[in-house]
Amino acid sequence: MGMSVRIRTTAAAVIGLLISTMLASVVFAAPAPPEPLTPDDALTMLGVSESEPLPEPELPQVPTGELVAPTEEAVQPLEPVEPSEAIDPVEVPDRAEYSKSKVLDRDETSTTYELENGERVTELSPSPVNVEVSPGGWVPSTPAVSSSADGGLAAPVHPLQPSFAAESGGDSTLTVERGGYVVSIALEGSKARSVEVGSTGLLWDVFGARYENVLPDADLTYKLDASAVKESLVLKEHPGESTPGRGELRLRG
């Protein structure tokens, strides 16, 4: 009995030894890790060839010799050049004188005069000063108003051709026209009042139109000059809490 037990123990030990040997052989049979790549090997794998070195830049040549500062004798000042002919200043004549001279030409913003000595003077203006009443026929602009066929007032010889309705309170109190465009202006809420020629006063002169009491204690006035129209709402008393004056503007053209 005791002999057979030893045989089994020995066989078990032999089997355990064989398994350990096999495991050890599996573990130690793994290949060694590869060597790390060098930069040259990486470039070779990517197919990049080594480029040729850039040529050395050429530096400017510094001339040889000594640097000498310029002397006063070497630097000669330039002599001033006298004008060949002296230009006499032009004397501008007084407007009160040349405005009475003969007119040679006009356009919308200029007028050319001929003086008694044969010289010509052209007067320029930033705004229209002449009106073309016929093809090529220019006359001075005037703010004077006169009665129109519809019972209102108009300034026919004016760059804006302003016309004033016979009565206020409608869709159009003042109408101006220029360049094919027509603009109408009316004071909203105004009463129907007949138009009057502007009288001489502190705020305006005879060149204008007036609608009296279009609003409570307020007159609607228009003053004209040679190229513009100014609208004013003249209050006769302090307006108090509210001030009227909303208007309506219409454009056609």
matplotlib code that plots the C-alpha trace (Angstrom):
import matplotlib.pyplot as plt

x = [0.0, 2.6, 4.6, 1.8, 1.1, 4.7, 4.4, 1.2, 3.0, 6.0, 3.8, 1.9, 5.2, 6.5, 3.3, 3.5, 7.1, 6.2, 3.4, 5.7, 8.4, 5.9, 4.6, 8.1, 8.9, 5.9, 6.7, 10.4, 9.8, 8.3, 10.4, 12.5, 11.0, 12.2, 14.8, 13.5, 13.4, 15.9, 14.9, 16.7, 14.8, 11.5, 12.3, 13.2, 9.9, 8.0, 9.8, 11.4, 14.9, 17.4, 17.4, 20.6, 21.7, 20.8, 23.7, 25.3, 23.8, 26.0, 26.7, 27.1, 30.6, 31.6, 33.9, 37.2, 38.5, 38.1, 34.7, 35.2, 32.5, 31.6, 33.0, 31.4, 33.3, 31.9, 28.3, 27.3, 23.9, 21.6, 21.2, 17.6, 16.2, 14.6, 11.3, 11.6, 8.5, 6.8, 3.1, 1.0, -1.8, -5.3, -7.6, -11.1, -13.6, -16.4, -19.6, -21.6, -19.6, -19.4, -23.0, -24.1, -21.8, -22.9, -23.8, -22.1, -23.4, -25.5, -26.2, -27.9, -25.0, -22.8, -23.0, -20.2, -19.9, -17.8, -16.2, -15.6, -11.9, -12.7, -11.9, -14.4, -15.6, -17.5, -19.5, -20.0, -22.7, -23.0, -26.8, -29.0, -29.1, -30.5, -33.6, -33.9, -37.2, -36.6, -34.1, -30.8, -32.6, -31.4, -32.7, -31.9, -33.9, -36.4, -38.4, -41.3, -44.8, -47.8, -51.4, -51.9, -54.8, -56.2, -56.5, -53.3, -49.8, -46.7, -43.1, -42.6, -39.0, -37.6, -35.4, -38.0, -41.0, -43.0, -46.8, -49.1, -52.7, -55.6, -56.6, -54.8, -56.2, -56.0, -53.6, -51.1, -50.4, -47.0, -45.8, -42.2, -40.8, -37.2, -35.6, -38.9, -39.8, -42.8, -43.0, -46.1, -46.3, -49.3, -49.8, -51.9, -54.9, -54.8, -57.9, -59.0, -57.6, -57.0, -53.5, -52.2, -49.0, -46.4, -46.3, -43.2, -42.5, -39.8, -39.6, -40.1, -40.4, -42.8, -41.4, -43.6, -47.0, -49.1, -52.1, -53.4, -54.7, -54.4, -54.1, -55.3, -53.1, -50.7, -49.9, -48.3, -45.8, -43.4, -40.4, -38.6, -35.1, -33.3, -33.0, -34.9, -38.3, -38.5, -41.6, -42.4, -45.2, -45.5, -47.1, -48.9, -48.9, -47.1, -48.3, -48.6, -48.3, -48.6, -47.2, -48.9, -46.8, -47.0, -46.9, -47.4, -44.9, -45.8, -43.3, -44.2, -41.8]
y = [0.0, 2.5, 1.8, 2.7, 6.1, 7.2, 6.4, 8.6, 11.5, 11.3, 11.2, 14.3, 16.2, 15.2, 16.5, 19.8, 20.3, 19.7, 22.3, 24.9, 24.2, 24.6, 28.0, 29.2, 28.3, 30.2, 33.4, 33.5, 32.6, 36.2, 38.3, 41.2, 44.8, 46.6, 49.3, 52.9, 54.7, 57.4, 60.6, 59.4, 56.0, 57.9, 60.1, 57.0, 55.3, 58.4, 58.6, 62.0, 62.5, 64.8, 68.2, 70.0, 72.8, 76.4, 78.5, 81.0, 84.5, 87.1, 90.0, 93.5, 94.6, 97.5, 99.9, 100.4, 103.8, 106.5, 108.2, 111.9, 114.4, 117.1, 120.5, 123.9, 124.5, 121.3, 122.3, 125.3, 127.0, 127.4, 130.9, 132.2, 132.4, 135.6, 135.4, 136.4, 138.6, 140.1, 139.3, 142.3, 141.7, 141.7, 144.4, 143.1, 145.8, 146.7, 144.9, 148.1, 149.1, 146.0, 145.0, 148.0, 147.0, 145.2, 141.5, 139.2, 135.8, 134.1, 130.6, 129.4, 130.1, 132.7, 136.1, 137.6, 141.4, 143.5, 146.5, 149.9, 149.2, 146.0, 143.6, 140.9, 139.8, 136.6, 136.5, 132.9, 131.9, 128.7, 128.8, 129.6, 133.3, 133.2, 131.5, 130.2, 131.6, 130.4, 128.1, 129.9, 133.0, 133.7, 136.4, 137.3, 135.4, 137.5, 136.6, 138.9, 137.2, 138.0, 136.7, 133.4, 132.2, 130.0, 132.9, 132.1, 133.6, 132.6, 133.6, 132.6, 134.0, 131.9, 128.7, 126.8, 128.2, 128.4, 128.8, 129.4, 128.0, 130.5, 129.0, 127.0, 123.9, 121.7, 119.0, 121.6, 125.1, 125.6, 123.8, 124.0, 122.4, 121.7, 119.2, 117.5, 116.9, 118.6, 118.9, 120.0, 121.2, 121.6, 122.3, 119.6, 120.8, 124.3, 126.3, 127.6, 131.1, 133.2, 133.9, 137.4, 139.0, 139.4, 143.0, 144.8, 143.9, 142.9, 139.2, 139.5, 141.8, 142.2, 139.1, 136.4, 135.1, 134.8, 132.8, 134.6, 132.6, 129.2, 127.9, 129.6, 132.8, 131.5, 132.8, 130.7, 132.8, 132.2, 134.4, 134.2, 135.2, 134.7, 130.9, 129.6, 129.6, 129.8, 128.7, 130.0, 129.6, 132.9, 132.6, 135.6, 134.4, 131.9, 128.4, 127.1, 123.3, 122.3, 123.8, 123.1, 122.6, 119.2, 119.3, 117.0, 116.7, 115.2, 114.4, 113.9, 113.3]
z = [0.0, 1.0, -2.2, -4.5, -2.7, -3.3, -7.0, -7.3, -5.5, -7.8, -10.9, -9.8, -9.1, -12.6, -14.3, -12.3, -13.4, -17.0, -16.9, -15.3, -17.9, -20.8, -19.3, -18.9, -22.5, -23.7, -21.7, -22.6, -26.2, -27.0, -29.4, -28.1, -28.6, -31.8, -31.7, -31.7, -35.1, -35.8, -37.7, -40.8, -40.6, -40.3, -43.3, -45.3, -44.4, -45.6, -48.8, -48.0, -49.4, -47.8, -49.6, -50.6, -48.3, -49.2, -50.7, -48.4, -48.9, -50.5, -48.2, -49.6, -50.0, -47.9, -49.8, -48.2, -47.3, -44.7, -43.9, -44.1, -42.9, -45.4, -44.8, -45.1, -48.3, -49.9, -49.2, -51.3, -50.6, -53.6, -54.8, -55.0, -58.5, -59.4, -61.3, -64.9, -64.8, -61.8, -61.5, -60.7, -58.2, -59.7, -58.5, -58.0, -58.9, -56.5, -57.2, -57.1, -60.2, -62.3, -61.6, -63.7, -66.6, -69.7, -69.2, -71.7, -70.5, -67.8, -66.5, -63.4, -61.0, -62.8, -64.6, -66.8, -67.1, -69.4, -67.8, -69.4, -69.9, -71.8, -68.9, -68.0, -64.6, -63.9, -60.7, -59.3, -56.8, -54.7, -55.3, -58.3, -59.1, -62.7, -64.2, -67.8, -69.1, -72.7, -74.3, -73.7, -72.3, -68.7, -66.5, -62.8, -60.3, -58.3, -55.2, -56.2, -56.0, -58.1, -58.4, -60.3, -62.4, -59.6, -57.1, -55.3, -55.5, -57.5, -58.1, -61.8, -62.1, -59.2, -59.4, -57.3, -59.0, -55.8, -55.8, -52.9, -52.7, -52.6, -49.2, -46.6, -45.0, -48.1, -49.3, -50.6, -49.3, -50.9, -54.1, -55.5, -58.6, -59.7, -62.0, -62.9, -59.2, -57.6, -53.8, -51.9, -48.3, -46.0, -42.3, -40.7, -38.9, -40.3, -41.0, -44.3, -44.6, -47.8, -48.9, -48.7, -50.0, -47.3, -46.0, -44.8, -41.2, -38.7, -39.7, -43.4, -46.4, -49.3, -51.0, -49.5, -48.6, -45.4, -44.1, -41.0, -38.0, -39.6, -36.0, -32.8, -32.5, -35.2, -38.7, -41.5, -43.4, -46.3, -47.1, -50.4, -51.4, -54.8, -54.5, -51.5, -49.6, -45.8, -44.0, -40.5, -38.0, -36.2, -32.7, -31.4, -27.8, -25.7, -26.8, -23.2, -22.8, -26.4, -29.6, -33.0, -36.1, -37.6, -41.4, -44.4, -47.2, -50.6, -53.5, -57.1, -59.9]

ax = plt.figure().add_subplot(projection="3d")
ax.plot(x, y, z, "-o")
ax.set_aspect("equal")
plt.show()
